Amino acid sequence: MKSLKLFFLFIAICQISFAQSVAQKLEAAFKNFENDEQNKYATSSLCVLDANTGKIIYAKNENTGLATASTLKTITSATAFYLLGKDFKYETTLSYTGVIDHNGTLKGNIIIKGSGDPTLGSWRYEQTKENNILNQWVSAIRNAGIKKIDGSVIADDSAFGTQTMPEGWTWQDMGNYYGAGGGSICWRENQFDVNLNPGKNVGEDVGINSVSPVMPYLTLVNELKTGNRGSGDNAYGFLPPYTNVAYMRGTWGLDISKKGISLALPDGAFDAAYRLQDTLSRLGINVVEQAATSRLLSLAKKTLDTTNKHQLHSYLSPSLSEIVYWFNKKSINLYGEQLLKTIAYQQNKPGTTRSGANTLINFWGSKGIDKKALNIIDGSGLSPGDRVTTFAMASILFQVQKENWFGDYYNSLPEYNGMKIKSGNISDVTAYAGYHTDKKGNKYIVVINVNNYYGSGISRKLFNVLDVLK
C-alpha cells in the first residue's frame, strides 16, 4: 500500500512539474511575442487551459476584452447547439392564397414564408441547391393545377423584421459577399458573382465580363481601376440593404488569376421571389404582377393577405450540425447572423441581432460566465466593436466538451498549425481559439488574440507561441 501511495505521489509531482514547465515556456514565448516590433502598439492576450480540468496553465491579459474577429463563431455555434439542438432544422413553406378556377388560374398569390434558413439555395449541400429548390416549388405549383397566376410571387420576410445588417458593421464590408445581411428569407447565401477583366495597363478601367446570375433589377456602377502587378484583389462592392444601385470601387491587379468577386444581394427575400417568378414564366406559367416581399408591400401601404392560405410545400433545411460544419469551416458570416437571430426567435423573442446577442449573453451568464466579459454585437465577429476576453472564450470551450454534440462541434473547427482551432481576421486583429492534443496525449484549450498590430505575417508569430504545446 505504501509503495502504491508513493507511485501516485510520483505521478502527481511529475504532472505538476510538467505543467510548470509548459507554463514557463508559454510565458517566455508570449513575452517574446509581445516584445516583437509588430506589437509595439498592440494589445495581446493568451489563455491556455487544461482541457481535462479547466485549470489555467498559463494566461496573460486574459480578462482584457478584445475584438474577436471570427473566433466569436465558436461561441455562437456552441450557443446554437445548446438552445436549438444539433438536429434543429429550418422550415420554409410555399403556399397560395385565393382560389384556383376551373381553367387553372390562381386568383391570388404564391407565398414563400421563411424562418431564417441561411442555406436556402446554397451550393454547399445537394438538397439546398437553387435548382433543386426551384424544381420542388414548381412541381408543387403544377401539382395544385395552377397554370396562371393573377397575382404575384411574394416572399413573406416578416419574421426577422427589416434590419438585415448588425449594428457595428463597416461600410467597406457591407455589399461584399462576406458582409451579406440576412433576414427571415435568404437565397443563395445572399450573394452573386461579378466576373472581371483587368485593363491592359495600370490605371485603366476594369471591365465586367458577366454577372451570375443576371441581376436585371440591379444597376452596377463600375469604378474599378486596374492595379499594379502583384497587387491582387482590392475590389469592393458598396451597396446598402434594399438598394438597387451598387458601386464597385478599388483596384483589380493587372496579373490577377481570380475570375472576379462576389457581392452581397441587397435583398435576399426579393431575389428568392424573383427567381421563382422568373422560372415559372419561363416554363409557361404566366405571373401577372411583379415579384414582391411583405416589406415592399408595407412600403406601398398594402397588407399581405394570408387569409384562405393553402400550403403547397414544406422544405426543411440541413440539420444544425451540418450548418455549423460549414459555418466554422468556411467562416460564413451570414450563418452566424442567422443563428444569432434564430436562438432569440425560437424562444419567442424578436428575431433581431440585438435580441439574439442578449439571449446569448444571458445564456452564458446562467452557466457561470461573467456577462461583462461578453460585449457582443453580432454573431460572426465581423464587427470591430465586439469585445470578449480570452478567458471567457476558453471557459466556454471547456464547458462544451461535456455535451453529446461536442463531436460535431469539434469536427466543425478547421485545422491550423496542426491544431483544431478557429481563426479570426479583421483589420489589425488576428486570433485563434480551439483545442490541441500533444503527442503525449495532453489536452489543451487555447485562445490567443492580438489587436492593433502593424504589418503582415503575424499568424506565424502566434503559432510560434502555440508551438510550445506540441
C-alpha positions in Angstrom: 0.0 0.0 0.0 2.9 2.3 0.9 4.5 1.7 -2.5 1.2 2.4 -4.3 0.9 5.8 -2.5 4.5 6.7 -3.4 3.8 5.8 -7.0 0.8 8.1 -7.2 2.7 10.8 -5.4 5.5 10.5 -8.0 2.9 10.8 -10.8 1.4 13.9 -9.3 4.8 15.5 -8.9 5.6 14.7 -12.5 2.3 16.2 -13.7 2.9 19.4 -11.6 6.4 19.6 -12.9 5.3 19.2 -16.5 2.6 21.8 -16.1 5.1 24.2 -14.6 7.5 23.6 -17.5 4.8 24.2 -20.1 3.7 27.4 -18.3 7.3 28.7 -18.1 7.8 28.0 -21.8 4.5 29.7 -22.7 5.4 32.7 -20.6 8.8 33.0 -22.4 7.3 32.6 -25.8 4.4 35.0 -25.2 6.8 37.6 -23.7 8.9 37.3 -26.9 5.8 37.8 -29.0 4.7 40.9 -27.0 8.1 42.4 -27.4 8.0 42.0 -31.2 8.2 45.3 -33.1 4.9 44.5 -34.8 3.2 44.6 -31.4 4.7 47.9 -30.2 1.2 49.5 -30.0 -0.8 46.3 -29.9 -2.8 44.6 -27.1 -2.4 40.8 -27.0 -3.9 38.1 -24.8 -3.3 34.4 -24.2 -5.3 31.8 -22.2 -4.4 28.2 -22.1 -6.4 25.7 -20.0 -6.0 22.1 -19.1 -8.8 20.6 -21.2 -9.5 17.9 -18.6 -9.7 20.1 -15.5 -10.3 23.6 -16.8 -7.5 24.9 -14.8 -5.3 27.7 -16.2 -1.9 26.5 -17.3 -0.9 30.0 -18.4 -2.7 33.2 -19.0 -1.8 36.8 -19.7 -4.3 39.7 -20.2 -7.0 37.0 -20.1 -9.5 39.4 -18.7 -9.0 42.1 -21.2 -11.8 42.5 -23.7 -10.6 42.4 -27.3 -12.1 42.4 -30.8 -12.6 38.7 -31.6 -12.9 38.6 -35.4 -14.3 35.2 -36.4 -13.2 33.3 -33.3 -16.6 34.6 -32.0 -18.1 31.9 -34.2 -17.0 29.3 -31.6 -19.4 31.0 -29.0 -22.3 31.5 -31.5 -22.2 27.9 -32.7 -21.9 26.5 -29.2 -24.9 28.6 -28.1 -26.9 27.4 -31.1 -26.2 23.8 -30.2 -27.3 24.3 -26.6 -30.5 26.3 -27.4 -31.6 24.8 -30.7 -30.2 21.3 -30.6 -28.0 19.5 -33.1 -30.9 18.2 -35.1 -32.7 21.5 -35.4 -33.9 22.3 -39.0 -35.3 25.5 -40.5 -38.7 25.2 -42.3 -39.6 27.2 -45.4 -43.2 26.9 -46.7 -44.7 27.6 -50.1 -48.4 28.4 -50.1 -51.1 30.1 -52.2 -53.9 32.5 -51.3 -57.2 32.9 -53.1 -58.8 30.3 -55.3 -57.9 28.3 -58.4 -60.6 28.5 -61.1 -61.6 25.7 -63.5 -59.0 27.0 -66.1 -56.1 26.6 -63.6 -55.9 30.4 -63.0 -54.9 31.3 -59.4 -56.9 34.3 -58.3 -54.4 35.1 -55.6 -50.6 35.0 -54.8 -47.9 32.4 -54.2 -46.3 33.0 -50.8 -42.8 31.9 -49.7 -42.6 32.1 -45.9 -39.2 31.7 -44.3 -38.0 31.2 -40.7 -34.3 32.3 -41.2 -32.7 29.4 -43.1 -29.3 30.7 -44.3 -28.8 27.7 -46.6 -31.8 28.1 -48.9 -30.5 27.9 -52.4 -26.9 27.3 -51.2 -24.5 25.4 -53.4 -22.8 23.7 -50.4 -25.4 20.9 -49.9 -27.0 18.8 -52.6 -30.5 19.3 -51.1 -30.2 23.1 -50.9 -29.0 23.9 -54.4 -31.0 26.6 -56.2 -32.3 24.4 -59.0 -33.4 21.7 -56.6 -35.4 24.1 -54.5 -37.0 25.8 -57.6 -37.9 22.4 -59.1 -39.6 21.4 -55.9 -41.6 24.6 -55.8 -42.5 24.5 -59.4 -43.7 20.9 -59.1 -45.8 21.8 -56.1 -47.5 24.6 -58.0 -48.1 22.4 -61.0 -49.5 19.6 -58.9 -52.0 22.0 -57.5 -53.3 22.6 -61.1 -52.1 26.2 -61.3 -51.4 27.2 -64.9 -51.6 31.0 -64.5 -51.2 33.4 -61.5 -53.3 36.5 -61.5 -51.3 37.9 -58.6 -47.5 37.6 -57.9 -44.9 35.6 -56.0 -44.4 37.2 -52.6 -41.7 36.4 -50.1 -43.0 36.8 -46.6 -39.9 38.2 -44.9 -41.6 39.5 -41.8 -40.3 37.1 -39.2 -37.0 38.7 -38.5 -38.0 42.3 -39.2 -36.3 44.7 -41.7 -32.9 45.2 -40.1 -30.7 42.8 -42.1 -27.3 44.2 -41.0 -26.0 44.1 -37.5 -25.1 47.4 -35.8 -21.4 48.0 -36.0 -20.6 46.5 -39.4 -18.4 48.8 -41.6 -19.3 50.4 -44.9 -16.4 48.7 -46.6 -17.7 45.2 -45.6 -21.4 45.7 -46.4 -22.0 45.0 -50.0 -19.4 42.2 -50.3 -20.3 38.5 -50.0 -18.7 38.2 -46.6 -20.8 41.1 -45.4 -24.2 39.9 -46.7 -27.1 40.8 -44.5 -29.8 38.2 -43.7 -33.5 38.1 -42.9 -36.1 35.5 -42.5 -35.6 34.5 -46.1 -32.1 34.1 -47.6 -31.3 33.0 -51.1 -28.1 31.5 -52.5 -26.3 32.7 -49.3 -27.4 36.2 -50.3 -24.6 36.7 -52.9 -23.9 36.9 -56.6 -20.8 36.9 -58.7 -19.2 39.6 -61.0 -16.7 38.3 -63.5 -14.0 40.9 -64.1 -11.4 41.6 -66.8 -8.5 44.0 -66.0 -7.3 46.6 -68.4 -4.1 46.2 -70.4 -2.3 48.9 -68.4 -2.3 50.1 -64.8 -4.9 52.8 -64.2 -7.2 51.7 -67.0 -10.9 50.7 -66.4 -11.7 47.2 -65.3 -14.3 45.5 -67.5 -17.2 43.4 -66.4 -17.4 40.2 -68.4 -20.6 38.8 -66.8 -22.8 38.8 -63.8 -24.0 35.5 -62.4 -26.9 35.1 -62.1 -28.1 38.0 -64.2 -29.3 40.8 -62.0 -31.8 42.8 -64.2 -33.2 44.7 -61.2 -29.8 46.0 -60.0 -27.6 48.7 -61.6 -23.9 48.1 -61.3 -21.8 51.3 -61.3 -18.2 50.1 -62.1 -15.5 52.5 -60.9 -12.8 49.8 -60.7 -9.3 50.5 -61.9 -6.5 48.2 -63.0 -3.8 47.8 -60.3 -0.1 47.0 -60.4 1.1 43.5 -61.0 1.0 41.6 -57.7 -1.4 44.0 -56.1 -4.2 41.4 -56.2 -7.8 41.9 -55.3 -8.6 45.2 -53.8 -12.1 45.5 -55.2 -15.1 46.2 -53.1 -18.8 46.5 -53.6 -20.7 49.3 -51.9 -24.5 48.6 -51.7 -26.6 49.0 -48.6 -29.5 46.8 -47.9 -32.6 47.1 -50.1 -30.8 49.3 -52.7 -31.0 48.9 -56.5 -27.7 50.6 -57.2 -24.3 49.1 -56.4 -20.9 50.8 -56.7 -17.8 48.8 -57.4 -14.6 50.6 -56.2 -10.9 49.9 -55.8 -8.3 48.1 -57.9 -8.0 44.8 -59.7 -4.5 43.6 -60.3 -3.1 43.5 -63.8 -2.0 39.9 -63.5 -4.6 38.6 -61.1 -5.7 35.0 -61.7 -9.1 35.2 -60.0 -12.1 35.4 -62.2 -14.0 38.0 -60.2 -15.6 39.0 -56.9 -18.8 38.1 -55.1 -21.1 40.8 -53.9 -24.0 40.8 -51.5 -27.6 40.6 -52.5 -29.3 43.8 -51.2 -32.5 41.8 -50.6 -32.3 38.0 -50.5 -36.0 37.6 -49.9 -36.9 39.6 -53.0 -34.3 37.6 -55.1 -35.9 34.3 -54.0 -39.4 35.5 -55.1 -37.9 37.0 -58.3 -36.2 33.7 -59.2 -39.3 31.6 -58.7 -41.5 34.0 -60.6 -38.9 34.1 -63.5 -38.7 30.3 -63.5 -42.5 30.0 -63.7 -42.7 32.5 -66.5 -40.0 30.6 -68.5 -42.0 27.4 -68.0 -45.2 29.0 -69.4 -46.9 29.7 -66.1 -47.6 33.4 -66.5 -47.5 35.6 -63.4 -49.4 38.9 -63.9 -47.8 41.1 -61.2 -44.2 41.7 -60.3 -42.5 39.7 -57.6 -42.6 41.3 -54.1 -41.9 40.9 -50.4 -44.0 41.7 -47.4 -41.6 44.6 -46.7 -42.2 46.1 -50.2 -46.0 45.7 -49.8 -45.8 47.5 -46.5 -43.9 50.4 -48.1 -46.7 50.6 -50.7 -49.2 50.8 -47.9 -50.5 47.3 -48.8 -51.1 44.4 -46.5 -50.0 40.8 -47.2 -53.3 38.9 -47.1 -52.7 35.4 -45.8 -56.4 34.5 -45.2 -57.5 31.5 -47.0 -53.9 30.3 -47.4 -53.2 26.8 -48.6 -49.8 25.1 -48.1 -48.3 23.6 -51.2 -44.9 22.5 -50.0 -42.8 22.4 -46.8 -39.0 22.4 -47.1 -36.6 21.5 -44.3 -33.0 22.7 -44.2 -30.0 20.6 -43.4 -29.6 19.9 -39.6 -27.9 22.4 -37.3 -24.8 20.1 -37.1 -24.4 20.3 -40.9 -24.9 24.1 -40.9 -22.4 24.6 -38.1 -19.9 22.4 -40.0 -19.7 24.9 -42.9 -20.2 27.9 -40.6 -16.9 27.2 -38.8 -15.0 25.5 -41.6 -15.6 28.3 -44.1 -16.3 31.1 -41.6 -19.6 32.1 -43.2 -20.6 35.3 -41.6 -24.2 35.1 -42.8 -24.7 31.8 -41.0 -23.6 33.4 -37.7 -26.0 36.3 -38.0 -28.9 34.0 -38.9 -28.1 31.6 -36.0 -28.0 34.6 -33.6 -31.4 35.8 -34.6 -32.8 32.3 -34.6 -31.8 31.5 -31.0 -33.9 34.5 -30.0 -36.8 33.9 -32.4 -37.2 30.2 -31.3 -37.6 31.5 -27.7 -40.5 33.8 -28.8 -38.3 36.8 -28.7 -37.7 39.3 -31.6 -35.6 37.8 -34.3 -33.1 40.6 -34.3 -29.4 40.7 -33.9 -29.6 42.7 -30.6 -32.2 40.3 -29.2 -30.0 37.3 -30.2 -26.9 38.8 -28.7 -28.7 39.5 -25.4 -30.1 35.9 -25.4 -26.6 34.6 -26.0 -25.0 36.7 -23.2 -27.7 35.8 -20.7 -27.4 32.1 -21.5 -23.7 32.1 -20.7 -24.3 34.2 -17.7 -26.6 31.4 -16.4 -23.7 29.0 -16.9 -21.3 31.0 -14.8 -19.6 33.1 -17.4 -19.2 36.8 -16.4 -21.6 38.6 -18.7 -19.4 41.7 -18.6 -16.7 39.7 -20.3 -19.0 39.2 -23.3 -19.6 42.5 -25.1 -21.1 41.0 -28.3 -22.6 43.0 -31.2 -23.1 40.3 -33.8 -22.9 36.6 -34.3 -20.0 36.3 -36.8 -17.3 38.6 -35.3 -17.2 40.8 -38.4 -18.0 43.8 -36.2 -14.8 45.5 -34.9 -16.9 46.5 -31.9 -17.1 43.0 -30.4 -15.2 42.6 -27.2 -14.7 39.2 -25.5 -12.0 38.1 -23.1 -9.8 35.1 -23.9 -10.6 33.6 -20.5 -14.4 33.8 -21.2 -14.0 32.2 -24.6 -11.7 29.5 -23.2 -14.1 28.8 -20.4 -16.9 28.3 -22.9 -14.7 25.9 -25.0 -14.1 23.9 -21.8 -17.8 23.6 -20.9 -18.9 22.3 -24.3 -16.7 19.3 -24.1 -19.3 17.6 -21.8 -22.2 17.8 -24.3 -23.4 15.0 -26.6 -23.0 17.2 -29.6 -19.4 18.0 -28.9 -18.1 15.6 -31.6 -20.0 17.6 -34.3 -18.8 20.9 -32.8 -15.2 19.8 -32.7 -15.4 18.4 -36.2 -16.5 21.8 -37.5 -13.3 23.5 -36.4 -10.7 24.0 -39.1 -7.1 22.8 -38.7 -4.3 25.4 -38.5 -0.7 24.8 -37.4 -1.6 21.2 -36.6 -4.3 22.2 -34.2 -8.2 22.2 -34.2 -8.6 25.9 -33.9 -10.9 28.6 -35.4 -9.2 31.6 -36.9 -10.3 35.2 -36.9 -9.0 38.0 -39.0 -10.3 41.6 -39.5 -8.4 44.8 -39.8 -5.4 44.6 -37.5 -7.0 41.8 -35.5 -5.8 38.1 -35.6 -7.0 35.4 -33.2 -7.2 31.7 -32.8 -9.4 29.6 -30.5 -9.8 25.9 -30.1 -8.2 22.6 -29.0 -4.9 20.8 -29.1 -3.8 17.3 -28.1 0.0 16.9 -28.0 2.0 13.7 -28.8 1.8 12.5 -25.2 -2.0 12.9 -25.1 -2.1 16.0 -23.0 -5.1 18.1 -24.0 -5.3 21.9 -24.1 -7.8 24.6 -24.8 -6.1 27.6 -26.4 -7.3 31.2 -27.1 -4.8 33.7 -28.4 -5.6 37.2 -29.7 -3.8 40.3 -30.8 -5.4 43.7 -31.7 -3.8 46.7 -33.3 -0.6 45.2 -34.5 1.3 46.5 -37.5 2.2 44.8 -40.8 1.7 41.2 -42.0 2.9 37.8 -41.1 1.5 37.9 -37.5 0.0 34.4 -37.7 3.3 32.7 -37.9 4.4 34.5 -34.7 1.2 33.5 -32.9 1.9 29.9 -33.9 5.4 30.1 -32.5 3.8 30.7 -29.1 1.3 27.8 -29.5 4.1 25.5 -30.7 5.2 25.3 -27.1 2.2 22.9 -26.6 3.3 20.5 -29.3 
